[in-house]
Amino acid sequence: MRSPAGDAVSELVVHVFRLNGLLLALGDQMAEPSGQTSARWRVLAAIDDAPLTVAQVARAWWLARQSVQRIADVLVEDGLAAYEPNPSHRRAQLLRITPAGRAALREIRGRQVAWAEDLGGRVGGADLQAANATLARVLEALTSS
């Protein structure tokens, strides 16, 4: 028998899993006009500020390195990213965004801003801030144990 807190955790997990699926589908819809997917969008966003290794991108998103490697290779093949030497590691190249990748990311972010503003207006900023604070505490508890 679970405690009320244990029941709340289980319910939260169900909501987060459902939300994840929905957000991935919505992300694909936002990325599709730019010829991208949610997965490709995430990798482009990860390397927007600075080049990273595939392993660093995977850790940032809690993804398997192999899945990020496949996406990175496709982004490079499509000219949206490029590999460059890593002065800190001979074998782990850095993945950097190209001007074409940055343009695609800018388009997607434009659609995301409109979507976020609409949803934020419907749900309410204070409720979303409270949800963010709670999720941040859950993430901290999960990663510090």
N, C-alpha and C positions, 0 to 999 in steps of 0.2 A: 504494500500500500504506500502510495506517495503522499508526501506532505502537500499542503497548498502551494508552497514554493516550488516543489518538484513538479506539480501539475502545471504551474505557470510556465516553467522552463519547457516542458513538453509541448504546451500550446504555442509558445513562442517559436519553437523549432518548426512546427508545422506551418505557422504563418510565414516564417522566414523562407522556408523551402518553396512555398507557393509564390511568395513575392519574388524570389530569385528567378523562378521560371517565367513569371510574367514580365519582370524587368528585362530578362534576356530576349524575350520575344519582342517587347517594345523597343529595345535597343537595336535589334535587327531591323525593325521597321524604320527607325531613325537613320540607321547607317546605310540601308539599302539604296537610297537615291544617289549616294556617293560611291556605290559599288562595293560597299564594305559589309562586315558583319559585326556583331557585338564583340566577338573575340578579337577581331582585327582592330576595332576601335580601342579596346582596352590596351593592346600592345602599343599602338600609336600614341595614346595618351600617356602611357608610362615613360616613353622616350621623348616626349615633347620638350621637356626642360633640359635634359642632358642625356647623352648616350648611356646605355646600361648594357650589361651582359644579359644573355637570355636567362641565366639563373637568377639574376637580380630582379628581372621582370616577373619571373615565376614566383619568387618569394613575396614580392609586393602584392600580388594578387592571390596568393595561396593556391597556385596552379602547379601542375606537373611540368617540370622543365621540358620534357619531350613534347608536350602539346604546345608550349610557347615556341619551341624550336621550329615546329612545323609551320606555325603562323608566321614567325619571323622570316623563314625561308620564302614563303609566299609573298610577304610584303616586299622583300628584297627583289624577288623575281618580277614583281609588278612595278618596281621603281619607287615605292612609297617609303622604303627604308634602305639602309646600306650598312654593310659590315665594315668596321674599320679596326686597325690594330689597337690592342689594349696595352698601354704602357705598363700596367700593373700585372698583366698575366699574358704569357705568350700564347696560350691555347684558347682562352676565352675571349673571343672578339667582342667588341662593343657594337651594339646596334644603335644606329642613329637615324632620326627621321630625315627625310629629304624634303625639298620644297613641295613636291607633289603630295607627299604624305601629310605635310602641314596644311596644305590647301584642303585635302579631304577631311582632315580633322577639324578644320575651321568650319567647313560646311556642316558636318555632323553636330558640332557644338552649337551652331546656330539653331538647328532644329531642337536640340536638347534644351536650350534656354527657353524657347517658347513653350515646350512641353512642361518644364519644371515650373515656370511661372503660372501656367494654368493649374497644374496639380497643387502647387503651393497655395494658390488662392482658394481652391476647393477644400483642402484639408485644414489649412491654417498654419501660419508660421510658428506660433507658440507650441502647438501640438507636435509639429515636426521637430522642433528643437528639443522637446522633451523626449521624443522617440530616439533622436540621435544620441542624446546623452545616455539614455538607457542602453542602447546598443553598444555604445563605446565602453560602458562599464562591463557588459557581458563579454565583449571582445577582450578587454583587459583581463578579466577573470579567467577566460579560456587560455589566453596566451601566457599568463604568468604562473600557471599551475604546473 
